Amino acid sequence: MKSDIERLTGLMESAAEDIENCDLSVEGLSPEYEALGEAITSVLRQMREVYEFTASIADGDLSVLIPERHNYFAGPVKDLYYKLRHLTWQAGEVAKGDYSQRVDFLGAFSDSFNYMITELEKRENLVRQEADDKVHQAQIRSEKYKKEIEQQMIYYHTYRDYVQSFLDFRVQYKKMMGEVYELFREKRYDEGRMMIARINDRMASDVVVNKRYSNNEFFDATIAEMASQCHKKGISFIGSVYIPDDYLVKINNIIEYLFDYAKLVYYLMDIRTHGDRKIVVTSKLRNGWLSIIANYHVETGKFPPEIHDCLGEDGSLLLDKMRCLDDHPDQFFNYLYNPEERKIKFCFHISAASAEK
C-alpha cells in the first residue's frame, strides 16, 4: 500500500502530464496530510480552470466562462481575455469604416494592427477617389452624348423636313408640269415658258441637306434647319458662317447664347405681316472679334415703331435676355431696327479671349 507522500507525489505527476483529465481526489489521507492534500488539490483545480480557460481563448471562443475571482493564477489570462474582447470590438468598428481606431496595449501586435488600419484607410480613399473619377468621367461622357444626340436630332428634323418638302414639291411639280403641257398643247407658249421659269426658280430655291453652311457641326445643322424652315415659310435664305479654329476649340462655352441667337432668327420667320422676306446669316472676323450677323429684309409690309411689336412677347423677352450681354467683357449682342428701310439686323459678337476660356 502506497504511503500518503507517494499518493500526493503521484497526484502531482499525473497533473503535470494531463491537468485536464487527471483525477484530483485524494481521499483517505492520514490526518496529518489532509490539509496538505486539500491545498494541493485546490491549486491543481485552479490550474485546471486556467488551462481550460486558456484553451478556449486559444480556440477563439471568447464566450467562455471567466474563472472566479479567488483564482489568482487566472489574473494575466483574464487581462489578455479582456484585451482580446476589446480588440474584437475595435476590429468590428474598423470593418464598419471607423479608421480612427488604434491599439496601444499589445506591444508589437499593436503596431501591426495600427499599420493595417492606416493601409485600409488609404486603399479605401484610393478606391473612393477612383470611383468619383469614374463617375465624373461618366458625367462628362453623358453630357457629350447628350450634345451629340441633340445635334443628331437637328440633322434628323432637317432631313425629315427636307424629305417632306421634296414629296410636297413632287406633287406640285407634277401638277405644274401638267399645266405646262396644257399651255403648250393650246399653243400658249409664252405662258408655258413662264410656268417653266417658275418651276426652275422653285427647284433652285429647294433646300439641299448635304450643303455645308459652316465649318462647325452645330452651326451647320442649325443653319440647315433655318434654311429648311425658311423654305417651308416661303422666305429667301442665304447662310454661311465660318468660325476660326481658336473659336472652335471652346465653342461649347457660348453655345447657350448661340441657341438663343438662333431662336431670335426663328422669331423673325414668324412675322406674318411682311411679304417677300429675305434672311441672310453671315460671319466676319475683325480685331479679334467674331461677329455672327443675321440680316432680315422685306419688300412689303408695315414695320411698327418698336421691334418688340414685331417679335411678340416671347421674342421680346429673348431679345432682352441677349441684350444683357452688353456688359460682358468677352461677348455682347446688339441689334439694328430700321422700320423705314424694312430691315432688322441681329449681331452676336464673340472675342478670342472668350473662346480661349
Secondary structure, DSSP 8 states (H G I E B T S, - for coil): ---HHHHHHHHHHHHHH-TTTS----TT--HHHHHHHHHHHHHHHHHHHHHHHHHHHHTT-TTS----TT-GGGHHHHHHHHHHHHHHHHHHHHHTT-TT----SSTHHHHHHHHHHHHHHHHHHHHHHHHHHHHHHHHHHHHHHHHHHHHHHHHHHHHHHHHHHHHHHHHHHHHHHHHHHHHHHTT-HHHHHHHHHHHHHHHHTS--TT---BSSHHHHHHHHHHHHHHHHHT-EEEEEB---HHHHHTGGGGHHHHHHHHHHHHHHHT--S-EEEEEEEEEEEETTEEEEEEEEEEEES---SSTHHHHHHHHHHHHHHHHGGGG-SSEEEEEEEETTTTEEEEEEEEEHHHHH-
